[in-house]
Amino acid sequence: MANVGVIGAGSWGTALSVLLDDNGHQVTIWSIDPEEVKMLNEQREHAKKLPGVKLSDKMVITGNLQEAIEGKDFLVLAVPSPFTRATAKKMCPYVAEGQKIVDVAKGIEESTLKTLSQQIEEEIPQADVAVLSGPSHAEEVGRKLPTTCVIGAKTKKTAEYLQKAFISPVFRVYISPDILGIELGGSLKNVIALAAGMADGLGYGDNTKAALITRGIAEIARLGMKMGGKLETFTGLTGIGDLIVTCASVHSRNRKAGYLMGQGKSMQEAMDEVQMVVEGVYSAKAAARLAEKYDVSMPIVTAVNQILFEGKKARDAVNELMLRESKNEHASLPWPDEV
C-alpha cells in the first residue's frame, strides 16, 4: 500500500483517487477551493463533476497543500493544464528529493512551448516526474469501466512502480520511456477533437470524422517525430487511441466545445457552456507555433486556429481543407513504375 496525494479535485483527479483507493492505497485529495473541500467532505461525492461516484470514508480531503504532499510515496498532479506551472511552484517547498509526481493533465504552455512535465521539472527540480495518459474519460473510470492507459517515466524502475500502483482489473496500465511523445499526443489530440466537434456541429457525417481522425494523427505524428517522439507512441494508446475517444465521445469537453462552435457559437460562448477547461483551446496556438518552429505542415491545426482566433467560419475552413492541393497519402511510398 502507498500513501498518495492527489493535487486537484476535478473529475479526473477524483476518478483516479477512487481508483487508487480501490487499489488499497491511502489517498489524500487537495483542492484549492474551500467550498469544494467542504462539499467533498460532507457529501463524499463530486455531484457536479462526477455524479454517482462515491468517495470512501478513509479518503482524506484537504485544502492544506503541505498536508497533501509531505510524507506521500507519490503525488498525482491533476490540475487543468493552464494552472500546472503555478501549482507546481506552490508545491515545490513541500516536495522531497526524488519524490514521484505523476502528471495526468494534457497541454502545452503557449508562452514557452513546454510540455507539462517540462514545466513541473523547472518548478520542482528535485522531483521524479512521470506522466499518465491514454483514452480515459473520468466519467468511465469513475464507473469502473475497462480502461487502458500508459505511464511514461525516465526510468523503468519508476514506471514499473507506478504501473503496479495504478493497475487494477478495470484499469490496465502499460509503460513507456517516450514521455515527450506521450505528452504531445495527449495535448495535440485536443486540437483535432475541436475540429471533429465542429464537423459534428455542422451536420457532417462519419466519413468526415474518420478523415479528421486519420489525417489528424498524421499531423500529430509528423510534428511529434520531428521533435523526438517515437512513431510507436503515436500509433498506440496515447496517440491514435486517445485521439479516437476524444473525437468521438459524448464525454469529451473538446468535442463538445467544437460542436457548439460548429453550430455558430463563439469560442467564449462554447467554453462557458461546457463549464470546464477546454484544453484544446489553450493548446491550439502552441501547436501552430510548434508547427512553424519545426517546419511541419499541420493544416487541420492551422484551420482550428483560424476559427478560434481569426474569426473564420468553420464551414469555410472545412471547404478550404477539402480543396487544398492534391497529394499522395504517403509521399515516402515508391511507385513501382518510378523505381
Secondary structure, DSSP 8 states (H G I E B T S, - for coil): --EEEEE--SHHHHHHHHHHHHTT-EEEEE-S-HHHHHHHHHHSEETTTEEEEE--TT-EEES-HHHHHTT-SEEEE-S-GGGHHHHHHHHGGG--TT-EEEE----B-TTT--BHHHHHHHH-TTSEEEEEESS--HHHHHTT--EEEEEE-SSHHHHHHHHHHH-BTTEEEEEES-HHHHHHHHHHHHHHHHHHHHHHHTT--HHHHHHHHHHHHHHHHHHHHHHT--HHHHTSIIIIIHHHHHHH-TT-HHHHHHHHHHTT--HHHHHHHH-S--HHHHHHHHHHHHHHHTT---HHHHHHHHHHHS---HHHHHHHHHTS----SSTTS--GGG-
